[in-house]
Amino acid sequence: MLFVLIIHLISITSVSTQSRLYGPGLRASFQVPVRYFYLQSYDSKGHKLNYSSQSVDHIIFHLTRVSDQLSVHSYRKIDDLNDGTYLFRYRLYESVENLHLYIRFGNEDIEHIVKGYIYSDGCYCPQKNLTEWFNSLECSSSSLSISQLREDLKLFNKIDMNKIINKAKEKYFQYPQTYALCHYVIKNNKIYRKCYGEHIGFKTFSDAVLLSLSRKIILPDIEFLMNLGDYPLSSDDDPIPIISWCGSEQTHDIILPTYEITEATLQMLSRTTLDIFALRTTHHLPWPKKIPKGFFRGRDSCQERLNLVRLSKKYPDLIDANLTRMFFFRDQKSEFEPFAEYIPMTKFFDYKYQISLDGTVASYRLPYLLAGDGLIFKQTSSYYEHFYRDLIPYKHYIPIKKDLSDLIEKIQWAKDHDDEAQQIVKRAQRFTQRNLLPNHILCYHVQVLQEYAKRLISPIKISSDMELVQHEFDESHIKKDNCVCHRLENLNHIDL
């Protein structure tokens, strides 16, 4: 056995590979906070490798300016996808013209020139042509339909913000302990807002994505209300066009990608550790070695989560579910103690089956579960995120009833149909790669703003009590005096 292992290791380390780079991060026009591309390894006969031929610790990845060969201030990361492919990501902290990529992979020296102006995420250099921006971000490559956006807007063909604000004053603004909203105006690509409510801290999320987008494109002039809470607000009796992060079958909010996946897009390789790539690049147990149980960890955000833990105690051979803390059902605390210790989401996938239940609203962890390599059992719910409409039961996940009454039966089905379960997992992973990557998230935001703006019939006015939302430059952004935008004529230092 040891002899076979040694021979196998020699065969891997001695492979004479050839490589090919591909992906959107090799183009200057692909402007997202963290650019990315892939390296596909080949053997000496030109056949794709389906295993890791190099340790990422032995791969060199440098970025330099073409003009003077000086290093570019950046954060770089290499991930092994364990199938002969490697993911390369880089976040720029300065803008450059013509970027030289150098990779040392095994015995190969691989070089590529990203031609043109490559702007950091902090550089204010908006593109004027929205169609060109959509094309450069490959927005059309997403298989997501815009049926959700059409559904969200079908009641709001004409939007008069004067009337909307008056209604909002009666329904929401006078209840500051219950509701939190911001009234936004974007005019001449500057962002203004006035917020209402006692708990408006989440305005930082909506501010951040609007500012980031305004540095990349000229946003349409627009005026709208942004819901800062999780619960959708636009009720059946008198619907108001409110933009929210979560929708429901009982409300009529216009849905954006959640603050969680948007923050992961903007702060990738910076302030966040979990992003849509993380679940794909983490080394998980191979499928045959995973524990064949349904897995769940989380707090007591809904009754079904408590019921799931009870099911776990009744069927410990099929479910491993526990609460990490309790907030809503404290009167039942003694039944569920001791609480489970924190487990990073990457370790969830030591288990074959991932149970996705609602929280207070939709489960915002679903994009990450889809990206991982576990079979998802998704609870039927009236809540949804912007992409749920394109998920197909039994193609991307296994549906379970809201009361969990068929969960045991469905888990047993998965155990009896292991090959089919693996195919569902692969299709779910492909769904995230085609619909939930950083460019897709930014594209959807702009599509919502663009379609909403077309329906405005009232003049867009900046109220005297509105605050200008400023661009902030900290350690994660380029310094202001280094940002030179070549799209704006006669403008060297951007006045923000």
N, C-alpha and C positions, 0 to 999 in steps of 0.2 A: 504493500500500500504506500509506504514511504517512497519507494523507488518510482512508482507511478506519479506521485505528487511532484517529485523533483524533476522528472522528465517534462511534466506539464508546465512547471514554472519556467524551465529553460526554453520551452517552445514559445511561451508568451514573451519573455524578455528578449529573445533573439529575433523576433519578427522584424523584417525590414519593411517598414510601412511607408505608404504614400498617403497624402492627406489632401482634402479639399475643404476650403472655407465657403460657407454660404450663410445667408441670413440678412435681415434688414439692417443690422448694425454696421454693415460694410458700406452703407450709403450715407452721405452727409445730410440728405434731406429727411432721414428718419429721425426726427427730433422728439425723443422721449427722455424722461429723467435719467434712465439707465438704458444704454444701448446694448444690444446683444446679437450674437451670431454664433454659428456652430462650426465645429471641425469634425468631419467624417474621416475616420482612418481606414486605410486599405492595406492589403498585403502586397507583396512584391509582384503578384500576378494581376493586380488590379481588382481584386475581389473585396467587397466591403467586409470589414471586421464586425462581428457582433459581440465582441467582448472588449474589456479594457486592456489596451496594449501598453499604456503608460500611466504611471501614477501622477496625479495632478501636482504633487509636490516636486516632480522632476520636470514639469513643463514651465518654460519661461514665457512671460507675456509682458511686452513693453510697448509704451506709446510715446512717440517723439514727434516733434515738428519736422516737416520735410525741409523747411527753410534753413534751420540751423542745427537740427538733430538734437536739440535739447529736450529733456524729458518733459512731458505734459503732466501737470498736476491732476491726478485722477485716483480713483479707487477702482481696483480691478479684481475680478474673481473668476476662477475657473472651476467648473463642476463636471464630474464624470457622470454621464447618464447611464453607464453600465451596459451599453449596447454598441460600443465602438464609436459613439458620438460624444463630443465634449461641448459644453456650453460655456461661452466666454461672455462676460458682462463687464461693462465699464461705465463709471459715472465721472464725467468731466467736471473739474472745478475751475476751468478756464476755457475760453473759446480760442480755436485755432483755425488757420487756413491750411488745408492739406495735412492730414494726419497720417503718420506712418505707423502701421501695426507690425510688430515683429513677434514671432512665436518660434520658440525652439521646442520641437516635438520629436523626441527620440533623436535620430541622426539628421533630422530635417531642419532647415532654416526656412521658415515660411514668412513671406512679407506681403503686405497689401497696403495700398495707398487709398485712403478715403479722401476723394478729391472734392474740393470746395470748402465752404465755410461751415465749420462744425461748432455749434453754439452750446455752451453749458446750459443747464436747466435754469440757472439764475440770470442768464443774459436776456435782456429785453430786446427782442428782435422779431417782432411779429410779421408773419407772412400775410400779404393782402389777399391773395387768391385762395379762397376757401376750398375750391375744387382741387387745386394743386395740393393743398395740405392734406385733404382726404386721401388723395392718391398716394402721396408720399408716405403716409402712415398705413397704407394698405387697408383702409377701412372697409373696402368692398370685399376683402378676403375673408371677413367674418361671415360665417354661415347664419348668424343671428338674423332673423327676420325683424322688420320694424313693426310687426303686427302689435306688439305691446305698446309702442309709442303711438300708433294710430288709435288703438283702443283708449289710451289715456287721454288723447286729445279730441275724441269724437264729440264730446259734449261742449267743446270750447272752440267753435269755429271763429268767433269774434270775442276778443278779450278787451274789455274796457277797465283799465286798472283803477280809474277813479271810483267806479262802482264796487270793484273788488275790495279796495281798501276800506270803503265805508262798511261793507258787510263784515270784513275781518275785524273791524273795531268792535262791532256788536257781538260777534261770536267768539273772538279769541283774545284780542288785545286787552280787554277789561278783566281778564282772568289770568294774571301774571304767574300765579302759583301753579296753574294747570297747563298752560300752553307756552311754547317758546318758538317764535318765528322771527325771521329777518326779512325786511322789505329791501330788495336789491334793485339798483339801477346800474346798468352798464351803458355808458355813453362815451363815444370817442375812445373806446377801449380802456376807459378808466372805470373803476368799480366803486360804487357808493352803497352805503346801507344804513338802515336804522333798525335796531332789533327791539323786540318786545318780549317781556317775560323775565322771571327771576333767574332762570337756568338757561343761559344763552352761551355757555362755554363751547358748545359744539359748532358755533359760528366759525371757529378756527379751521374746521374741516372744509366748509363751503368756501371760505375765503381762500384757502390754500389752492384748491383746484381751479377756481376762477382766475386767481393771479397767475398760476402756472400756465393756464391756457392763453391768457392775455399776453404772455411773453412769447408765445409761439405763433399766434394768429390774431388778426383783427376780429374781435368778437362782434356779433351783431348788436346794435343798440337794442336794449331790452329792459323790461321792468317786470319783476315777479316776486312772489312770496315764497320763502324757503322755510319749510318745517324743520326745526332743529331736534324734534323728538323722534322716537322710534315709531310711535303709533301714527298711522295715516289719519288725516283729519277731514277730508272733503266728503261730507256726509250725503246720503241719498236725498234728503229732503230739500237741500238747497246747495248743490255742489259749487265749490269755488276752485279755480285752477291753482292749486297749491302744489309746489314741487316737494317731493319727499323721497326718503331713501327706501321706503317699504310701502307696498300696496296691499289692498285686501279686496275681497269680493264684495264687501259692504260699503266701500268708499270709492272715490274717484280722483285720487291724487295722481299726479304726473311723476313717474318714477325715474330716479337717477340711480346709477350704481351706488351701493352703500358706501358710507364713509369709511368702512373698514377696508374694503378692497381698493378704494380710491387712495386712502392713506398709504396702503402697501405699495401702490403704484408710484406715488410721488416720493416716498421715503425709502424706496428699495436701496439696499446697500448703504443705508444711512441710519435712520432712527428706528427702523423696524427690522425684526429678525425673521418674521413670517411673511412670505410673499408667494405668489402663484407658482414661482419656479421652485420654491424650497421643498415642496412635497415631492417633486419629480427628481430633484437632485440628491435627496437624502438616501443613504444606503438602507433600504428596508430589507426585512427578511424575505427570501424568495417565497413564492406562493405556497409550495408544499410544506414549508416550515412554519407558516403562520398559524396562529392558534385559531381553530375553527369555531369561533364564538362571535356573537354580536357584542360590540364594545360601545360604551358611552361613559363620558365624564362631563360634568357640568354642574351648575348650580340649580336651585329649585325654581326655575323661571315659569314653570307651568305644572299643572296637576299630573299630566302624562309622564313627566320626568320622575315624579315620585312613584307612579305606578310601574314604570320601567324597572326601578330599583327593586320593587317588590317582586316583579317577574324574575329578576335576576336571582333573588334568593330562592324562588320556587324552582327555577330551571338553571342551576349553576353550571350545568354541562353545556348550555347553549348561549348564555348571556353573562357578560361581565359588565355590570353597570353600577355606578355609584355616584353620589353627590360629592362635590368638592367643598361646598358651603351652602348655608341656607339663609334666605333673606325674606321670602314671601310666606313660607309656611312654618314659622318658628314654633308654633304650638305643637308641631309634630316632630320637633327636633330629636327627641330621645330615640325615636324609632329608627333614625337614619345615622346615628352616631355609631362608631367613629367615622368621620368623613375621610374620603380618599385624599391622598397627597396629590399635589400638582404633577401632571405628566405632560411633557411637551407634545404637541400634536403629531410631530414626526414619529413618536412612539405609539400613537394610536394604531399605526399600520403594522404592528406586530400581530394584530388580529385581522382575520379575513373579512369580517363583516362590520361595517360602520353604521350605527343607528343615528339617524338625523331627525331630531325632534325640534319643534318650535321652541323658541325662548319666550320672551315677552311678546315678540312678533315672529317674523321669519327667522330661521337660523342662519345668521350671517357667516357661519363657518362652512356652509355648503360648497362654495367655490373651491375651498382647500380640500374638502373631502373628495370632490370630483377629480381633483388633480392628483390625488394619492392613488395607491394601488390596492384599495379595499373595495368590496362590493357595498354599495350604499342602500340602506333600507330607509326610505324617506316617508315620513308621516304625511298623510293627507292633511292639507291645511288651507285655510282661506287666505293666508298671508303669502306674499310672493315678492321676489326681487325682480330686477329688470330682465333677467334671462330665463326665468322659469318657464315661460310660455313655449320655449324651444326645446325644453327637456322632454323626452319621450319615455313613459313608463316601460319597463322591461327592456328598453334599449340602452338607457343611461343609468337606470336605477331600478330597484324593486319597490313598488309602492306598498305602504301598509296603512291600515285604517287608523283614523285619528285616535280611537280608543285602544289601539294596539292589540285588538282581539285576534288578529291573524298573524301576529309577529312570529310566534313559535312555529306555526305552520310554514311561513315563508322562509325562515332560517333553515328548517329541515329540508325544504325544497332545494335551497342553495347547496346544502351539504350533499344532496343526492344528484345534483346537476353541476358538478364542479367545473366542467369545461365551459358550459354556458355562462356560469358566473364570471369566469375569467374574461370571456368575450365582452360582457357588459362593462366590466372594469376598463378594458382597453378603449371601448367606445366613449366612456365617460372622460377618460384622459384626453382623447382626441378632441372632445367637445371643448375642454378648457383651452387647449392649444389653438383652437380655431376661433374662440369667442371671448376669452377672459384674460388675455395677455394685456400688458400695459397699453399698447396702442389701441386695442379694442375698447378699453375703459375710457380713454381720452376721446376716442371717436364718438362713443355713445353720448357723452356729456355735450359735445358740440352739436350733435344731431338734435338733442332735446332743445337746446337753446335756439338753434336755427329754426326748427319747426314751430316753437312757441312764439318766436319773434314775428313770424309771418302772420300770426293771428291777432297781433296787437292792433287795436284801432284807436286807442287814446294816445295823445302826445306823451312822449317820454320826458319827464321833468325830474330834475334833481332838487329835492326839497331842501330847504335851508337847514333843517335839523339832521340831515344825513351826514355821515362821516365818510371821508375818502379812505378806502382801504389801501394801505401802502405796501409796496414791495419791500420785503425785509431781506437783508443780506447778512447771513451769519456764516458759521464755519462750513455749512453745506452748500454755499453758493459762491459764485465768482464775485470778487470784489468789483465794486461799481466802476472804478477807473480802468479796469482791464477789459471791460465789455465794449467792443466796437461792433456796431451792427452795420453791415454793408447793404442791408435792404433799405435803410432810411437815408435819403440823400442829405448831404450837408450836415450830418449828425455824427459826431464822434463819441462824445460822452453822453450817455442817455440820462435825461433829466426825469426822474421818477417822483 
